[in-house]
Amino acid sequence: MPKRILAVDDEPSIVKLVTAALTAFTTAQAKWWGINNISCALFGLPVNLIVTVVVSLVTPAPSKEMQDFIDNVRIPKGETLMAEK
């Protein structure tokens, strides 16, 4: 018979202890500089927009060959499997 490390009565208290520790850890991580995690979008969205614009301006435009390839991939080919009746 396999040996048990914890008794049956100890498991709920261990689960509660681990759950409380994880909750405390994630709450502390979610409140950087006292900002709630949902409010972070107020900062993240403008930063994302600025980074997107800067990267678009700094990187070169794709070649005509690459643009044609992407346009060709987007055009569906073959027979229609599910047509409207």
C-alpha positions, 0 to 999 in steps of 0.5 A, spaced: 500 500 500 502 506 498 504 511 503 501 518 504 504 524 506 498 528 508 492 525 512 486 526 509 484 531 514 490 535 512 488 536 505 483 542 506 487 546 510 493 545 505 489 547 499 486 553 503 493 555 505 496 554 498 490 558 495 491 564 500 498 564 498 497 564 490 491 569 491 496 574 495 501 573 490 497 575 484 494 581 488 500 583 489 503 582 482 496 585 479 497 592 483 504 595 480 504 602 482 497 602 486 494 601 479 488 596 478 489 591 473 483 593 469 486 600 469 492 598 466 489 598 459 488 606 460 496 606 459 497 600 455 492 602 449 496 608 447 503 605 448 501 600 443 498 605 438 505 609 439 509 603 438 505 600 432 506 607 429 513 607 430 515 600 428 511 602 421 515 608 420 522 605 421 521 598 418 521 598 410 515 597 406 514 590 403 516 589 396 511 588 390 513 581 390 511 580 397 505 584 397 502 580 391 504 573 394 499 576 400 494 578 396 494 571 392 494 568 399 487 572 401 484 570 394 480 563 395 481 558 390 477 551 389 470 549 389 465 552 394 463 547 400 458 550 403 453 554 399 447 558 401 441 555 398 
